[in-house]
């Protein structure tokens, strides 16, 4: 099927500036695009690259002029470009795989219609899998689990007994949900394990990254709110209550019984101490260590984490320390004061 700039603009509800009849054969990133291709810029700071790209057309923000180039102006260039890529290069969704004879499904388990259960997947006793789910090879779903509709479980992820997973959730390879929390008491000089008797409950539209671990609660559920997106290699400890629409970036570690509000963002390698509450709309900078509660709408960074403006002032002051030290030594010399530490 032939695609023109105009037809792609109609697809993404964009406005054409330039030659709408140009044929488009592929969608490529800015640095790889050639003649006959369409590319995109996400914001105005990349507008200068319009003059150098070899692409025939560019998807741009509504406020960006084509400056003589053929462009499609849209409100959200990235999402529009994704739609175009899928239209031009997307693969058709394969039909349901059905239940492979090499899968192991307990007789008491229930699997919804149009499910795809691949070889060597395991579904335990009394578990329920919703409609149109894709359960890939090596997945282990323990007993008494509840999985919603349209869930995608990638190879070798593990759901321990009692895990609840909402509709349209995605769990990537080797993630472990519902393993024991790290709880011990010292008795007679030995570390004695505290039984972990709760479970994990995950809401709708949650994505869990590869090799991420979410521990079951001690007596209650560890909960992940709907719409939250969790990157690879994240650790969420027992009893945590993670709010809706959070973004937890790679290598975040959240200690036990901590809670977050909605729309919290934790950048890479953030560490949260136990029993901490993070308010709605908080953003935490990379490699921060949060040792106390954070009020809503705050931006914090550093270890220990502090308000962003305070952290920036500290960094500026630290950069001035060598000059300040030199000036101090001059003053001390003029006063006849000697101090080897100055």
C-alpha positions as CSV (number, residue, x, y, z in Angstrom):
1,X,0.0,0.0,0.0
2,X,1.3,3.4,-1.0
3,X,1.8,6.0,1.8
4,X,2.1,9.7,1.3
5,X,2.8,12.5,3.8
6,X,-0.9,13.4,3.6
7,X,-2.1,9.9,4.4
8,X,0.2,9.7,7.4
9,X,-0.9,13.1,8.6
10,X,-4.5,11.9,8.5
11,X,-3.4,8.8,10.5
12,X,-2.0,10.9,13.3
13,X,-4.5,13.8,13.0
14,X,-1.6,16.2,12.1
15,X,-1.3,19.2,9.9
16,X,0.8,19.1,6.7
17,X,3.1,21.9,5.8
18,X,4.8,21.4,2.4
19,X,4.3,18.7,-0.2
20,X,1.6,16.3,1.1
21,X,1.9,14.1,-2.0
22,X,5.5,13.0,-1.2
23,X,5.7,9.2,-1.1
24,X,7.0,7.7,2.2
25,X,8.5,4.2,2.3
26,X,9.9,4.0,5.8
27,X,10.1,5.7,9.2
28,X,13.6,6.1,10.7
29,X,15.2,8.0,13.5
30,X,16.7,11.4,12.7
31,X,20.3,10.2,12.3
32,X,19.3,7.2,10.1
33,X,16.6,8.7,7.9
34,X,17.2,9.0,4.1
35,X,15.3,10.1,1.1
36,X,11.8,8.6,1.0
37,X,11.8,8.3,4.8
38,X,9.9,10.1,7.5
39,X,11.5,11.1,10.9
40,X,10.6,13.3,13.9
41,X,11.9,15.9,16.3
42,X,10.4,15.9,19.8
43,X,10.8,19.6,20.7
44,X,12.0,22.9,19.5
45,X,15.6,22.5,20.7
46,X,16.2,20.1,17.8
47,X,14.7,22.4,15.2
48,X,18.1,23.2,13.7
49,X,18.4,19.6,12.6
50,X,15.6,20.1,10.1
51,X,18.0,21.7,7.7
52,X,20.5,18.7,7.8
53,X,18.3,15.6,7.8
54,X,18.0,13.7,4.6
55,X,14.5,12.6,5.4
56,X,11.7,13.6,3.0
57,X,9.3,14.5,5.8
58,X,9.5,15.3,9.5
59,X,7.0,15.0,12.3
60,X,7.3,18.2,14.4
61,X,5.6,20.0,17.3
62,X,2.7,22.2,16.5
63,X,4.8,25.3,17.2
64,X,7.6,24.3,14.8
65,X,7.7,25.6,11.2
66,X,9.0,23.4,8.4
67,X,11.3,26.2,7.2
68,X,10.9,25.0,3.6
69,X,10.8,21.3,4.5
70,X,7.7,19.1,4.4
71,X,6.5,18.5,7.9
72,X,3.6,17.1,9.8
73,X,2.7,19.2,12.8
74,X,1.2,17.4,15.8
75,X,0.7,17.9,19.5
76,X,2.9,14.9,20.5
77,X,5.6,14.1,17.9
78,X,6.9,11.0,19.7
79,X,3.6,9.3,20.0
80,X,2.7,10.3,16.5
81,X,5.9,8.8,15.1
82,X,5.3,5.6,17.1
83,X,1.9,5.3,15.4
84,X,3.5,5.9,12.0
85,X,6.3,3.3,12.7
86,X,3.7,0.7,13.6
87,X,1.7,1.5,10.5
88,X,4.7,1.2,8.2
89,X,6.7,-1.6,9.8
90,X,4.4,-3.2,12.4
91,X,3.9,-7.0,12.3
92,X,0.4,-8.4,12.4
93,X,-0.5,-9.9,15.8
94,X,-0.2,-13.7,15.6
95,X,-3.4,-15.7,16.3
96,X,-3.7,-17.2,19.8
97,X,-1.3,-20.0,20.3
98,X,-3.7,-22.0,22.4
99,X,-2.5,-24.3,25.2
100,X,0.6,-26.1,24.2
101,X,0.6,-29.8,25.1
102,X,4.0,-29.3,26.7
103,X,2.6,-26.7,29.2
104,X,1.8,-28.0,32.7
105,X,-1.6,-26.8,33.9
106,X,-3.1,-28.1,37.1
107,X,-6.6,-29.6,36.6
108,X,-8.1,-27.1,39.0
109,X,-6.6,-24.1,37.2
110,X,-8.9,-22.0,34.9
111,X,-7.6,-20.4,31.7
112,X,-9.7,-17.8,29.8
113,X,-10.6,-17.9,26.1
114,X,-8.0,-17.1,23.4
115,X,-5.1,-17.6,25.7
116,X,-1.6,-18.4,24.5
117,X,0.2,-20.8,26.9
118,X,3.6,-21.8,25.5
119,X,5.7,-24.9,26.1
120,X,7.0,-25.5,29.6
121,X,4.8,-22.9,31.2
122,X,3.4,-24.0,34.6
123,X,0.1,-22.9,36.1
124,X,-0.6,-24.0,39.6
125,X,-3.5,-25.3,41.6
126,X,-6.6,-23.2,41.7
127,X,-5.0,-20.3,39.8
128,X,-7.1,-18.3,37.3
129,X,-5.8,-16.8,34.1
130,X,-7.9,-14.3,32.2
131,X,-8.8,-14.0,28.6
132,X,-6.3,-13.4,25.8
133,X,-3.3,-13.8,28.2
134,X,0.1,-14.7,26.8
135,X,2.1,-17.0,29.1
136,X,5.5,-17.7,27.6
137,X,7.9,-20.6,28.1
138,X,9.4,-21.1,31.5
139,X,6.8,-19.0,33.3
140,X,5.8,-20.4,36.7
141,X,2.5,-19.3,38.2
142,X,2.0,-20.7,41.7
143,X,-1.2,-21.9,43.3
144,X,-4.1,-19.6,44.0
145,X,-2.9,-16.8,41.7
146,X,-5.4,-14.5,40.0
147,X,-4.4,-13.0,36.6
148,X,-6.6,-10.5,34.7
149,X,-7.3,-10.2,31.0
150,X,-4.7,-9.4,28.3
151,X,-1.8,-10.0,30.6
152,X,1.7,-10.7,29.0
153,X,4.2,-12.8,31.0
154,X,7.6,-13.1,29.3
155,X,9.8,-16.2,29.6
156,X,11.0,-17.4,33.0
157,X,9.1,-14.9,35.2
158,X,7.8,-16.4,38.4
159,X,4.6,-15.6,40.3
160,X,4.6,-17.1,43.8
161,X,1.4,-18.4,45.3
162,X,-1.4,-16.0,45.9
163,X,-0.1,-13.3,43.5
164,X,-2.9,-11.0,42.0
165,X,-2.1,-9.4,38.7
166,X,-4.5,-6.9,37.1
167,X,-5.6,-6.7,33.5
168,X,-3.2,-5.6,30.7
169,X,-0.2,-6.1,33.0
170,X,3.2,-6.9,31.5
171,X,5.9,-8.8,33.4
172,X,9.3,-9.1,31.7
173,X,11.7,-12.0,31.7
174,X,13.1,-13.4,35.0
175,X,11.1,-11.0,37.2
176,X,10.0,-12.6,40.5
177,X,6.8,-11.5,42.2
178,X,5.9,-12.7,45.6
179,X,9.1,-14.1,47.0
180,X,9.7,-13.9,50.7
181,X,10.4,-10.6,52.3
182,X,13.8,-10.2,54.1
183,X,12.7,-10.5,57.7
184,X,14.7,-12.1,60.6
185,X,14.7,-11.9,64.4
186,X,17.7,-12.7,66.5
187,X,16.9,-15.6,68.9
188,X,19.6,-17.3,71.0
189,X,22.3,-15.8,68.9
190,X,20.8,-16.9,65.6
191,X,18.9,-15.2,62.8
192,X,15.5,-16.8,62.8
193,X,13.3,-16.3,59.7
194,X,10.0,-14.4,60.2
195,X,7.4,-16.2,58.1
196,X,6.1,-14.1,55.2
197,X,2.4,-14.9,55.1
198,X,1.1,-12.1,52.8
199,X,1.0,-11.9,49.0
200,X,1.5,-9.3,46.2
201,X,-1.4,-7.5,44.5
202,X,-0.6,-5.6,41.3
203,X,-3.2,-3.3,39.6
204,X,-4.2,-2.9,36.0
205,X,-1.8,-1.6,33.3
206,X,1.3,-2.2,35.4
207,X,4.6,-3.1,33.7
208,X,7.3,-4.9,35.6
209,X,10.9,-4.9,34.1
210,X,13.2,-7.8,33.6
211,X,14.9,-9.2,36.8
212,X,12.8,-7.0,39.0
213,X,11.7,-8.5,42.4
214,X,8.6,-7.7,44.4
215,X,8.4,-9.3,47.8
216,X,5.2,-10.6,49.5
217,X,4.0,-8.9,52.6
218,X,4.6,-10.3,56.1
219,X,0.9,-10.5,57.0
220,X,-0.7,-8.2,54.4
221,X,-0.3,-7.6,50.7
222,X,2.5,-5.7,49.1
223,X,0.6,-3.6,46.6
224,X,1.5,-1.9,43.3
225,X,-1.0,0.7,42.1
226,X,-2.6,0.7,38.6
227,X,-0.6,2.4,35.8
228,X,2.7,2.1,37.6
229,X,5.7,1.3,35.4
230,X,8.7,-0.5,36.9
231,X,12.1,-0.7,35.1
232,X,14.6,-3.6,35.1
233,X,16.5,-4.6,38.3
234,X,14.2,-2.9,40.8
235,X,13.7,-4.3,44.3
236,X,10.5,-3.6,46.2
237,X,10.5,-5.1,49.7
238,X,7.7,-6.6,51.8
239,X,4.6,-4.6,52.9
240,X,5.3,-1.7,50.5
241,X,2.3,0.2,49.1
242,X,3.3,1.8,45.8
243,X,0.7,4.3,44.5
244,X,-0.8,4.7,41.0
245,X,1.1,5.8,37.9
246,X,4.6,5.8,39.6
247,X,7.7,5.6,37.5
248,X,10.5,3.5,39.1
249,X,13.7,3.5,37.0
250,X,16.4,0.9,36.9
251,X,18.1,-0.3,40.2
252,X,15.7,1.5,42.5
253,X,15.6,-0.2,45.9
254,X,12.6,0.4,48.2
255,X,12.9,-1.0,51.8
256,X,10.1,-2.6,53.7
257,X,6.8,-1.0,54.6
258,X,7.4,2.2,52.6
259,X,4.6,3.9,50.8
260,X,4.2,6.3,47.8
261,X,1.5,8.5,46.5
262,X,0.4,8.8,42.9
263,X,2.7,10.0,40.0
264,X,6.0,9.6,42.0
265,X,9.1,9.4,39.9
266,X,12.3,7.7,41.2
267,X,15.3,8.0,38.9
268,X,18.0,5.3,38.6
269,X,19.6,3.8,41.7
270,X,17.4,5.7,44.2
271,X,17.3,4.0,47.6
272,X,14.3,4.4,50.0
273,X,14.7,3.5,53.7
274,X,12.1,1.5,55.4
275,X,8.8,3.0,56.7
276,X,9.2,6.1,54.5
277,X,6.3,7.8,52.8
278,X,6.7,9.6,49.5
279,X,3.9,12.1,48.7
280,X,2.0,12.6,45.5
281,X,3.9,14.0,42.5
282,X,7.4,13.7,44.1
283,X,10.4,13.5,41.8
284,X,13.6,11.9,43.3
285,X,16.9,12.4,41.4
286,X,19.3,9.6,40.5
287,X,21.4,7.9,43.2
288,X,19.5,9.7,46.0
289,X,19.1,8.1,49.4
290,X,15.8,9.0,51.0
291,X,15.9,8.7,54.8
292,X,12.8,10.6,55.8
293,X,9.3,11.3,54.5
294,X,9.0,13.6,51.5
295,X,6.0,16.0,51.2
296,X,3.9,16.1,48.0
297,X,5.2,17.9,44.8
298,X,8.8,18.1,46.1
299,X,11.9,17.6,43.9
300,X,14.7,16.0,46.0
301,X,18.1,14.8,45.2
302,X,21.3,13.7,47.0
303,X,22.2,11.3,49.8
304,X,20.6,12.0,52.2
305,X,18.0,13.5,49.8
306,X,17.2,17.2,50.2
307,X,15.2,19.7,48.2
308,X,16.7,20.2,44.7
309,X,17.5,23.9,45.2
310,X,19.3,23.2,48.5
311,X,21.3,20.5,46.8
312,X,22.3,22.8,43.9
313,X,23.5,25.5,46.4
314,X,25.6,22.9,48.2
315,X,27.2,21.8,44.9
316,X,28.0,25.4,44.0
317,X,29.5,26.0,47.4
318,X,31.6,22.8,47.1
319,X,33.0,24.0,43.8
320,X,34.1,27.2,45.4
321,X,35.9,25.4,48.3
322,X,39.4,25.4,46.7
323,X,39.3,29.2,46.2
324,X,37.9,29.7,49.7
325,X,40.6,27.6,51.2
326,X,43.3,29.5,49.3
327,X,41.8,32.9,50.5
328,X,41.7,31.6,54.0
329,X,45.4,30.6,54.0
330,X,46.3,34.1,52.8
331,X,44.4,35.7,55.6
332,X,45.9,33.3,58.2
333,X,49.4,34.1,56.8
334,X,48.8,37.8,57.1
335,X,47.6,37.3,60.7
336,X,50.6,35.1,61.5
337,X,48.5,32.1,62.2
338,X,49.8,28.6,61.2
339,X,47.5,25.7,60.8
340,X,48.7,22.6,58.8
341,X,45.1,21.7,58.2
342,X,44.2,24.9,56.3
